[in-house]
Amino acid sequence: MSPDTTSEFLGQSLYVHIGAGKTGSTSIQMALRNAKDLLLESFVGYVGLNFEYVADPIFKWQAPIGWQTLEKIENTQAINQLINAAKSALANAKKLSVNKLVWSNESLFENAEIVVPVLEHLESIGVKITVVAYIRNHSSWAQSAYVQWGIKHKTYKGPIQSFPEWVSRNLINYSKCIKAYTSSRFSLVLRNFDCTDDVLIDFLKVIEVDESCVKSAWVNESPAPTALKLWALYNNQHKDEVLPGDLEWLFQASGVFYDKTPHLFYEDLIPRASDMLLVKEKA
């Protein structure tokens, strides 16, 4: 479908960063959020994960953690609401002479059935759409994802699953997700996370933004082994899903989160039969 040459949005660009998860998405989002006022001076607008950084949010899901709310809405209605939120953001941007918007949310990667119709509509009314996706090798993704969603943030019901159990149900399918985005005419930029020294700098080059406008904001640092064991013990007691925030504040404040010193095993501290014989001998 050719763009409408009479549209008020002709000449505006929307870069859509779709993840995937565990490829530096949160670091990119945090850095863009921290620099959003400075970016505006360069006529670039960051709309957040769910169009929360707009002048007048329309829907309740326009919040940093609003995607789960949007997913509960029937697909046709969700698509229409996303289109209206995007058009509102574009209209506000035009008032500020901002001609480039950035939308970043790793949840978009596996939700093409909702996202692609939105992008196709925006392109039909004159918006230049560029989708940016990062992928990484499955082994390192699986290990990082298991720590995040298998242990820290228990995203399933029941006891803590072992790595083989979890990965058998959750291994990411890059080709299926990417194929859903290649079926349309808008541009798709595919990047290899494993070949980037700094994913933020790489992303800024893709969207053609001066890196001096944005400072790195490294997040989601891997917790120390002791913290992970405590997370696993705690989450294993709960039948339902458990958010990482239940314990993260305590681990951060106490230093356990960062403690890389050799960790103790409880079994090694308990006296063995030979130890008790030694006690008797010395008594």
N, C-alpha and C positions, 0 to 999 in steps of 0.2 A: 504494500500500500504506500503510495507516494504521500509525503507530508503535505499538510495544508499550508500553502504559501501565503495565506491571508491570516494565519493564526497569530495571536498575540504572543505565543511562546516561541516563534521562529527565531533562531539564533541562540537559544538557550541550550545548555548542555547539562546532562545528568550522568554522573559517574556512579555506578551501582556496584559496590564491593560486596560480594556474596559469600566471602569466606574462602575456603572451607574452615570449619572449626579446627583449632589447634594448629593454625598457620600464622599466628601473630595478630589475629583479628582484634583482640581486646587491646593490645598495645597500640594498634593503629587508631582505634576508636577513642582511647583515652587521650592520645596525643592530639587528635583533631578536636576533641571536646575542649581541651585546655587551651587550644590556639584559635578557637572559633571567632573571637573578636578580632584577632590579628589577621585572620584569613579574610574577613570581610573587607579589610582595608585593601586587600589584593583582589577584591570582587569575586571571592570564592565563599560559598555558603555551605556549612556542614549541617545537615538536617538531623543527624543522630541515627539511632538504630531504628526508630519507628516514627520519624518526623516529629519528634518531641521538641526540637529546637527551631520552632517556627513561632511567628508572632501570636497567632491565635489558633491553638490546637482545637480540632473539631470533635475528635472521638476520644473515648476513655483509654483506648489502647495506645494513644500517642504519648508513651512514657518509656523510659529505658527498659523496663521489663514487661512491656505491653504485648509482645508477640504472642505469648500464650493465650492472652485474651482474644486476640484477633483470630487465632487458629480455631477457636470455639464457634466462630461465626460461619454460617453457610458460605461456600466458596464464592458464589456470585455476589453476595452482599459484601464479602470481604474485599473482592476485587474492586467493586464500585467505591467502597470507602477508601481504599488505598489510592485510587485514581483521584478522588476529591481531595485527599490530604496532599498528594503530590502537586496537583494543580494550584492549591492554596499556597504551598511553599514556593512554587515557581512565580506566582503572581506577586507575593511579598518580596521575592528576590528581585524581580524586575523593578519594583518601586525603589529599591536600593541600588539599582544599576549593577546588580550581581548577575552575571551571565553563566556562572558555573556552580552547580550544586553537587554535593557528595553525600551519598546514602550508603551506610555501611552496617551490615547485619549478617552474621554468619548463618543465621536461621534461614536466610533466603536460598542457600545452596541446595537444600533438599525440599524446597517448596516452590518449584518452578511452575506448578499448575496454578498457583495464585499470582506469582510475580510476573511471569512472561506476558499474560494478557494485559497487565498494567503497563508494562514497558512498551508493548506494541501499540497501545492506545496513545501513550505519550508521544511516541515517535510519529504517529499519524497526525498529531496536531503541531508538529514542527520541532519537537525537542530532539536533540541529538543524544542518543543513548549509547553509553559504553559500559559494558559489564566487565568487571575485573574479578578474576578468581585465582586463588593460590591452591596448589596441591603439593603433597609431600609423599615420600615413600611410605608404604603401608605399615612397615615394621615400626618405624619411629612414631608414626601417627598413633598406632594401636597402643603402644606403651604410654604415650602422653595422655591419650584419651581415656585409658583405663584408670590412670591415677586421678584424672579430673572427674569423670562421670561414673566410674566404677567404685571408687573409694571415697574421695572427698565429698562429692555431690552424688549421693546414692540416688540414681534416677530410675530405680526399679523397686518393686516390693519384694519382701523376703530377706533372707540373710545375705551377707556380703558374698558376691560371686567371685570365684577364682578367675584369674586372667583367661584361661581357656574357655570357661563358661561364658564370660562376658563378651569376649571378642567373637565367639561363634554367633552371637545374636546382633552384634553391633558394628562389624567391620564395614567401613565406609565404601561405597561404590562410586568412585569418581566418574567413570565413563558414563554411567546411567544419568547422573546429575548434570554433568557437562553437556551431554547430548541434548537434554531438554532445553538448554539455552542456545544451542547452535542451530536449532530448527527455525529461528527467526532471523530477520535481516539486520538487526542491530549488531554493533561491533562487540566481539568478545575477546578480551585480553587474558590469556592463560599464562600464569607465572609458576615457576618451580621454586617452592619455598626452600628446598635444600640447596639451591644454588645462589641464595641471597645472603650477603653478609649482614644486612640490616633490612628487615622487611618494610619498615616505615620509610626509609630512604628510597627503596625500590618502588613502593607504592606512590610516593610523591612524584617520582619521575614519570610514572605511568599517567598520572592525572595532570601532569605539567604544572606543578606547584613548587615554588622556590622553597627548598628545604630549610632556609633560614627562618621561615615563618613558623615552623613547627619543631618543637623539641621532643626528643624521644621520651617515652613513658613506658618503661618495661614493666609489665605486670604478669601475673600468673606464674611467679617463680616456683620452681618445684620445691615442695616442702621437704624437710629433713626426714630420714627414715623413721625416727622416733615419733614425729607428728603423724606420719601416715599410719603407723601401727595403732596409735591412739584413736585416729579417725575410724579405722576399720573396726576396732573394738566397740567404739561408741555406736557407729551406724549399724553394726551387726545386731544390736539390741532392739532395733526398731523395725517393725514389720513394713512400714510404709517408706516412701521416699524421704530423704533427709537433705536439706540444704547445707552447704559447707559453712555458712555463717554461724551455725549453732556453736561451733568450736573455734573457728578461725580467729576471732577476736582474742580469745584466751591464749591461743598458741602464739599469736603475734606479740601480745603484751608480755608474755612470760619468757619469750625467746626460744621456746621449744620449736617453733616453726623453722628457725634458721640454724639451729644447733646441729652442726655437722660433726661433732665429736663422736668417737666410737660409742655405739649405743649398747645399753645393757640388756641382757636377757634374764627375765625373771627366774627361769629354770636354773641359771648358773648361780643365782644368789642363794637358793635353797640348799641346805646341807644334805649331802648324800650319806649312805650307810657307812662308807669309809670315814667320813668326817665325824660321824657320831662315835665310831670306835676310837678315834683319836681323842675325843673328849673323855671317854671312859678311861683311857690309858693315862691321861694327865690329871684325872680327878684324884 
